[in-house]
Amino acid sequence: MLLINFFFGTVVNGAFAVGKTIERNISPFARNIQNAAAPQMTQSYSGGDMERVYYLTNRICKYCILMMMLAFFPLWAELDFILHLWLIKVPEGALVFCQIILLMVFVSVTDGGLTHVANASGKISKFKMTYSIVTLACIPVGFIILKAGYPAYSLLIVFLIADIFWRISQIYLMHRILHFPVLRFCRESYLPPLIASIPIILCMILTSQIQTDSRLWHLCHLAFILLLTVFSIYYLGLQKNERKKVTNHIKTKILKQS
């Protein structure tokens, strides 16, 4: 934010502020799941029940990503329309800022429960040092890029790349220091959301070819992408026993309301 203030005026600052507002509203979307599971993970780690730690970490990460997909894809599909509906007069560059910030929020939830496991182990010095180095390195790199005349959103791209690099480094350190089963983690946490994302992304590519100013079309498209995301998550992102639990939970909620 300081670099943006230093290099750019109020229009860019306004666009950045819109992006950060969206981040503040959707970040807690999946984080609540992590915070709710943290005590169980710490207790299991302290008790030496590593199989449960791995199970919880993998499931929590998968559920966080799936929950974020519910917000990410509908927002991404109709972000320009939503911004104009919300702000009427959208600051120049706000769309690009919001898109990159959406990606940053999505990458952030791929942490799942990894941080909680590292904290429970007590072996966090290398994690903190690596994170600090990666994050602080963004400041001089961002300064050089902006000084060279690149657009303001380039700074966010630097931080996005840093977030991805940090996640890779974090997973590597989890394996190196804590002997965390990385392949199992990726297979159980990242693969189901990836598979569930394929039909949504293909559909969004197809519908993006339709150019219209119809408000009804944009609203219908938003609802359709949301429904498609729900169905993709339910049938492709969840296992059979998980789908059964979700169905039973919904039925219980409906019965309580009636």
MOJO-V610572 format. One record per pair of residues at least 6 apart in sequence whose C-alpha atoms are under 8 Angstrom apart, sorted by sequence separation. I is the first residue (numbers start at 1). J is the second residue. D is the distance in Angstrom with one decimal. If there is no record, write none. Layout:
I & J & D
I & J & D
//
This chain:
44 & 50 & 6.9
84 & 90 & 6.1
118 & 124 & 6.0
146 & 152 & 6.9
174 & 180 & 5.4
175 & 181 & 6.5
75 & 82 & 7.7
83 & 90 & 6.6
175 & 182 & 6.3
4 & 12 & 7.6
5 & 13 & 6.7
44 & 52 & 6.5
45 & 53 & 6.2
146 & 154 & 7.5
174 & 182 & 7.8
235 & 243 & 7.7
4 & 13 & 6.9
44 & 53 & 6.0
118 & 127 & 8.0
145 & 154 & 7.3
146 & 155 & 7.3
234 & 243 & 6.4
145 & 155 & 7.5
172 & 182 & 7.9
41 & 52 & 7.8
171 & 182 & 6.8
41 & 53 & 5.6
83 & 95 & 7.7
142 & 154 & 7.7
142 & 155 & 5.2
41 & 56 & 6.8
80 & 95 & 6.2
41 & 57 & 7.6
79 & 95 & 7.2
142 & 158 & 6.6
141 & 158 & 7.6
37 & 56 & 7.7
79 & 99 & 7.9
138 & 158 & 6.4
138 & 159 & 6.3
204 & 225 & 7.8
37 & 60 & 7.5
76 & 99 & 7.0
135 & 159 & 7.6
138 & 162 & 7.2
200 & 225 & 7.2
34 & 60 & 6.4
76 & 102 & 7.9
33 & 60 & 7.0
34 & 61 & 7.9
135 & 162 & 6.8
134 & 162 & 6.2
200 & 228 & 6.6
200 & 229 & 6.4
33 & 63 & 7.9
34 & 64 & 7.5
72 & 102 & 6.9
33 & 64 & 6.7
134 & 165 & 7.9
134 & 166 & 6.7
197 & 229 & 7.8
200 & 232 & 7.5
30 & 63 & 7.9
31 & 64 & 7.1
196 & 229 & 7.9
199 & 232 & 7.4
30 & 64 & 4.8
72 & 106 & 7.5
30 & 65 & 7.4
131 & 166 & 6.4
197 & 232 & 7.2
130 & 166 & 7.7
196 & 232 & 5.1
30 & 67 & 5.9
196 & 233 & 5.6
29 & 67 & 7.1
30 & 68 & 6.0
68 & 106 & 6.7
29 & 68 & 6.6
130 & 169 & 7.7
196 & 235 & 8.0
193 & 233 & 7.3
196 & 236 & 5.0
65 & 106 & 7.4
68 & 109 & 7.6
195 & 236 & 6.5
196 & 237 & 5.3
195 & 237 & 7.0
127 & 170 & 6.8
193 & 236 & 7.8
65 & 109 & 6.2
192 & 236 & 6.7
193 & 237 & 5.4
26 & 71 & 7.2
64 & 109 & 6.2
65 & 110 & 6.3
192 & 237 & 4.7
64 & 110 & 7.4
127 & 173 & 7.2
192 & 238 & 7.2
65 & 112 & 8.0
126 & 173 & 7.9
61 & 109 & 7.4
64 & 112 & 6.4
61 & 110 & 6.2
61 & 111 & 6.6
62 & 112 & 7.3
61 & 112 & 3.6
60 & 112 & 5.7
61 & 113 & 6.1
60 & 113 & 6.3
100 & 153 & 7.9
58 & 112 & 7.5
123 & 177 & 7.8
57 & 112 & 6.6
58 & 113 & 7.6
101 & 156 & 7.4
104 & 159 & 8.0
108 & 163 & 7.2
57 & 113 & 4.9
97 & 153 & 6.0
100 & 156 & 6.7
104 & 160 & 5.5
107 & 163 & 6.9
111 & 167 & 6.9
118 & 174 & 7.4
56 & 113 & 7.8
57 & 114 & 6.6
96 & 153 & 7.1
100 & 157 & 7.0
103 & 160 & 7.5
107 & 164 & 6.8
110 & 167 & 7.8
114 & 171 & 8.0
121 & 178 & 7.9
97 & 156 & 7.6
104 & 163 & 7.3
57 & 117 & 7.8
100 & 160 & 7.6
114 & 174 & 7.8
118 & 178 & 8.0
53 & 117 & 7.6
45 & 117 & 7.5
42 & 116 & 7.2
46 & 120 & 7.4
15 & 90 & 7.8
19 & 94 & 6.7
38 & 113 & 7.4
41 & 116 & 7.2
42 & 117 & 7.0
45 & 120 & 6.5
15 & 91 & 5.2
18 & 94 & 6.6
22 & 98 & 7.2
41 & 117 & 6.8
45 & 121 & 7.3
14 & 91 & 6.2
15 & 92 & 6.4
15 & 93 & 5.9
16 & 94 & 6.5
19 & 97 & 5.6
20 & 98 & 7.7
23 & 101 & 6.7
27 & 105 & 6.4
31 & 109 & 7.2
34 & 112 & 6.6
38 & 116 & 6.1
42 & 120 & 5.3
12 & 91 & 7.4
15 & 94 & 4.1
19 & 98 & 4.3
23 & 102 & 6.9
26 & 105 & 8.0
30 & 109 & 7.0
34 & 113 & 6.2
41 & 120 & 7.8
11 & 91 & 6.1
12 & 92 & 7.0
14 & 94 & 7.7
15 & 95 & 7.8
18 & 98 & 7.2
19 & 99 & 8.0
22 & 102 & 8.0
11 & 92 & 6.6
12 & 93 & 6.8
16 & 97 & 6.0
20 & 101 & 7.3
12 & 94 & 7.8
15 & 97 & 6.7
16 & 98 & 7.7
19 & 101 & 6.3
23 & 105 & 6.8
54 & 180 & 7.9
62 & 188 & 7.2
54 & 181 & 7.9
58 & 185 & 5.6
62 & 189 & 4.4
66 & 193 & 6.1
73 & 200 & 7.7
77 & 204 & 6.6
57 & 185 & 8.0
61 & 189 & 5.7
62 & 190 & 6.5
65 & 193 & 6.8
59 & 188 & 7.4
61 & 190 & 8.0
58 & 188 & 6.0
59 & 189 & 6.5
62 & 192 & 7.5
54 & 185 & 7.8
58 & 189 & 5.1
62 & 193 & 6.9
81 & 218 & 7.0
3 & 142 & 7.8
7 & 146 & 7.2
3 & 143 & 6.9
7 & 147 & 8.0
12 & 152 & 7.4
78 & 218 & 6.9
78 & 221 & 7.8
8 & 152 & 7.6
78 & 222 & 6.2
77 & 222 & 6.9
75 & 222 & 7.8
4 & 152 & 6.7
74 & 222 & 5.6
77 & 225 & 7.5
74 & 223 & 7.7
74 & 225 & 5.6
73 & 225 & 7.0
74 & 226 & 5.5
73 & 226 & 7.3
70 & 226 & 6.7
73 & 229 & 7.3
70 & 229 & 6.2
69 & 229 & 7.2
70 & 230 & 6.9
66 & 233 & 6.6
66 & 237 & 7.3
//
